[in-house]
Amino acid sequence: MSNVLNFTRPSRVSEQPSPSRDPTPDRQPFSQVEVLHMNATLEIAGAITLLEATHLRIRKMAAEIANPSIKAKLQGDLRLIEQMLELAKSKASAI
């Protein structure tokens, strides 16, 4: 037992518990780089999911447009977005 005292208040003194030992001292927790990588991967996946949902909503709205030239341009833009989403997915899976 440790002889170190922890002074919480001037009128009260409590004995500080001894530090516990890790049963597996050679096992390191995730490094900061690994944690940042995992967080970035999750954030990218969430962003892609949000973009896909937004894309589907826009595609549904585009189906209701009566003007054929506006509808054709919007559908072309949506196809470009689909290609970019596929590229983003492939790059995200390679991380």
Contact map, one row per residue, 1 for C-alpha under 8 A:
11100000000000001100000000000000000000000000000000000000000000000000000000000000000000000000000
11110000000000011100000000000000000000000000000000000000000000000000000000000000000000000000000
11111000000000100000000000000000000000000000000000000000000000000000000000000000000000000000000
01111100000000110000000000000000000000000000000000000000000000000000000000000000000000000000000
00111110000011110000000000000000000000000000000000000000000000000000000000000000000000000000000
00011111000011110000000000000000000000000000000000000000000000000000000000000000000000000000000
00001111110111000000000000000000000000000000000000000000000000000000000000000000000000000000000
00000111110111000000000000000000000000000000000000000000000000000000000000000000000000000000000
00000011111110000000000000000000000000000000000000000000000000000000000000000000000000000000000
00000011111110000000000000000000000000000000000000000000000000000000000000000000000000000000000
00000000111110000000000000000000000000000000000000000000000000000000000000000000000000000000000
00000011111111000000000000000000000000000000000000000000000000000000000000000000000000000000000
00001111111111100000000000000000000000000000000000000000000000000000000000000000000000000000000
00001111000111110000000000000000000000000000000000000000000000000000000000000000000000000000000
00111100000011111000000000000000000000000000000000000000000000000000000000000000000000000000000
01011100000001111100000000000000000000000000000000000000000000000000000000000000000000000000000
11000000000000111110000000000000000000000000000000000000000000000000000000000000000000000000000
11000000000000011111000000000000000000000000000000000000000000000000000000000000000000000000000
00000000000000001111100000000000000000000000000000000000000000000000000000000000000000000000000
00000000000000000111110000000000000000000000000000000000000000000000000000000000000000000000000
00000000000000000011111010000000000000000000000000000000000000000000000000000000000000000000000
00000000000000000001111110000000000000000000000000000000000000000000000000000000000000000000000
00000000000000000000111110000000000000000000000000000000000000000000000000000000000000000000000
00000000000000000000011111100000000000000000000000000000000000000000000000000000000000000000000
00000000000000000000111111110000000000000000000000000000000000000000000000000000000000000000000
00000000000000000000000111110000000000000000000000000000000000000000000000000000000000000000000
00000000000000000000000111111000000000000000000000000000000000000000000000000000000000000000000
00000000000000000000000011111110000000000000000000000000000000000000000000000000000000000000000
00000000000000000000000000111110000000000000000000000000000000000000000000000000000000000000000
00000000000000000000000000011111011000000000000000000000000000000000000000000000000000000000000
00000000000000000000000000011111111000000000000000000000000000000000000000000000000000000000000
00000000000000000000000000000111111100000000000000000000000000000000000000000000000000000000000
00000000000000000000000000000011111110000000000000000000000000000000000000000000000000000000000
00000000000000000000000000000111111111000000000000000000000000000000000000000000000000000000000
00000000000000000000000000000111111111100000000000000000000000000000000000000000000000000000000
00000000000000000000000000000001111111110000000000000000000000000000000000000000000000000000000
00000000000000000000000000000000111111111000000000000000000000000000000000000000000000000000000
00000000000000000000000000000000011111111100000000000000000000000000000000000000000000000000000
00000000000000000000000000000000001111111110000000000000000000000000000000000000000000000000000
00000000000000000000000000000000000111111111000000000000000000000000000000000000000000000000000
00000000000000000000000000000000000011111111100000000000000000000000000000000000000000000001001
00000000000000000000000000000000000001111111110000000000000000000000000000000000000000000000000
00000000000000000000000000000000000000111111111000000000000000000000000000000000000000000000000
00000000000000000000000000000000000000011111111100000000000000000000000000000000000000000001000
00000000000000000000000000000000000000001111111110000000000000000000000000000000000000000001000
00000000000000000000000000000000000000000111111111000000000000000000000000000000000000000000000
00000000000000000000000000000000000000000011111111100000000000000000000000000000000000000000000
00000000000000000000000000000000000000000001111111110000000000000000000000000000000010011000000
00000000000000000000000000000000000000000000111111111000000000000000000000000000000000000000000
00000000000000000000000000000000000000000000011111111100000000000000000000000000000000000000000
00000000000000000000000000000000000000000000001111111110000000000000000000000000000010000000000
00000000000000000000000000000000000000000000000111111111000000000000000000000000000010000000000
00000000000000000000000000000000000000000000000011111111100000000000000000000000000000000000000
00000000000000000000000000000000000000000000000001111111110000000000000000000000000000000000000
00000000000000000000000000000000000000000000000000111111111000000000000000000100100000000000000
00000000000000000000000000000000000000000000000000011111111100000000000000000000000000000000000
00000000000000000000000000000000000000000000000000001111111110000000000000000000000000000000000
00000000000000000000000000000000000000000000000000000111111111000000000000000000000000000000000
00000000000000000000000000000000000000000000000000000011111111100000000000100100000000000000000
00000000000000000000000000000000000000000000000000000001111111110000000000000000000000000000000
00000000000000000000000000000000000000000000000000000000111111111000000000000000000000000000000
00000000000000000000000000000000000000000000000000000000011111111000001001100000000000000000000
00000000000000000000000000000000000000000000000000000000001111111000001000000000000000000000000
00000000000000000000000000000000000000000000000000000000000111111100000000000000000000000000000
00000000000000000000000000000000000000000000000000000000000011111111011000000000000000000000000
00000000000000000000000000000000000000000000000000000000000000011111001000000000000000000000000
00000000000000000000000000000000000000000000000000000000000000001111111000000000000000000000000
00000000000000000000000000000000000000000000000000000000000000001111111100000000000000000000000
00000000000000000000000000000000000000000000000000000000000000000011111110000000000000000000000
00000000000000000000000000000000000000000000000000000000000000001011111111000000000000000000000
00000000000000000000000000000000000000000000000000000000000001101111111111100000000000000000000
00000000000000000000000000000000000000000000000000000000000000000001111111110000000000000000000
00000000000000000000000000000000000000000000000000000000000000000000111111111000000000000000000
00000000000000000000000000000000000000000000000000000000000001000000011111111100000000000000000
00000000000000000000000000000000000000000000000000000000001001000000001111111110000000000000000
00000000000000000000000000000000000000000000000000000000000000000000000111111111000000000000000
00000000000000000000000000000000000000000000000000000000000000000000000011111111100000000000000
00000000000000000000000000000000000000000000000000000010001000000000000001111111110000000000000
00000000000000000000000000000000000000000000000000000000000000000000000000111111111000000000000
00000000000000000000000000000000000000000000000000000000000000000000000000011111111100000000000
00000000000000000000000000000000000000000000000000000010000000000000000000001111111110000000000
00000000000000000000000000000000000000000000000000000000000000000000000000000111111111000000000
00000000000000000000000000000000000000000000000000000000000000000000000000000011111111100000000
00000000000000000000000000000000000000000000000000000000000000000000000000000001111111110000000
00000000000000000000000000000000000000000000000100110000000000000000000000000000111111111000000
00000000000000000000000000000000000000000000000000000000000000000000000000000000011111111100000
00000000000000000000000000000000000000000000000000000000000000000000000000000000001111111110000
00000000000000000000000000000000000000000000000100000000000000000000000000000000000111111111000
00000000000000000000000000000000000000000000000100000000000000000000000000000000000011111111100
00000000000000000000000000000000000000000000000000000000000000000000000000000000000001111111110
00000000000000000000000000000000000000000000000000000000000000000000000000000000000000111111111
00000000000000000000000000000000000000001001100000000000000000000000000000000000000000011111111
00000000000000000000000000000000000000000000000000000000000000000000000000000000000000001111111
00000000000000000000000000000000000000000000000000000000000000000000000000000000000000000111111
00000000000000000000000000000000000000001000000000000000000000000000000000000000000000000011111
